[in-house]
Amino acid sequence: MLYAVAAQPRYTTPEMDPQAVCVLVTGGTFDKAYLEIEGRLHFRDTHVPEMLELGRCHLPIRVETLMLIDSLEMTDEHRGRVLEAVRAAPEPRIVITHGTDTMELTARALGAAQLDKTVVLTGAMVPYTFGSSDGLFNLGSALAYAQTLPPGVYVAMNGRCHVWSQVRKNKQTGVFEHVSPSPST
């Protein structure tokens, strides 16, 4: 899906617009909606195009939905699909929306691949549809980081950006924090 405000696409090929960004959607809390009758969260469709419009985004962006799953359900096979989508994307800058519970695992899988692209993973602690979500801010931050950081894999949450090998989610505070790199990375 190509995001556009009007009927005209923002770009035709990344080669024509070096600022082009690809947003790969995997699901997570970012895209969950609340089923009032059943009292549970579920996936229907991604909210990314609506969020880009609400944020008055004027970047050339292509949105591709890879899957809509909770990150706790994400397997190595799913991570392989994400890696292949990043490799196949013609854009040199990629933002991946992802559930926060296993975001660091996907970041490590992508980082280990040593891609020559700037890849930024982001998510939300509260669903976008709740109105008080951090998702819109995180998406905007991730898009900015994707445009300004050198090639590599990063995690962008709540105004902070971390290198893939130096981040973890603190399960007690719900905050992504810096960790010292391990000797093997």
Phi, psi and omega in degrees: 000132178257122179285134177208143177283317180254189181290341182275133176294153181289335176198162179259319176219150179300331180296332180279339180222102183293350178271001183302139178233140174255131174253116177261125184259130176241349180112228183081181181304328177318313188253011179281150175232158184263127174267102186299316183296319181270346180065038180216163177270149179207173177252136173240306180200166179285148177263000187303311180302319177297319180294319178296320178293314179299322178280001180055043182290131179244016175281151171284112186231136171249127180254128179231121178272115179274320182193163173230087182225158171288139184295339176293339178268355183287129181252175175298328177297316176299316179298324175298321177296320178296314179301315179296323178294321177296313179299320184282339183294131178287341181286142178277350180238126184231136169244134179242122173274135192207150172295147187281338185296326181234018181304318183295329177293318178293320178301318179295319179297319179288319180298321180295338180283349178050058181285150177263049179221160173266117184238125181236120176266141177211167181198202181213148176271338181232135179305141179306322184291349180280349177085327179259022184287149172274358186299316182297315178298315181295321178296314178299317178297316181298320178296320178294315178298320181298330180278337189247340182274152176289168178307140182156181180242133185224159172241123180243116179217132172055043175085358180245150179233133184235143173290143186309325185270001186229040183217148171208156175268123175281110185292337179282322183260343183073022183243139174278135185224159179286138171232151178294142180294146176282155183301337184273354181251000000 
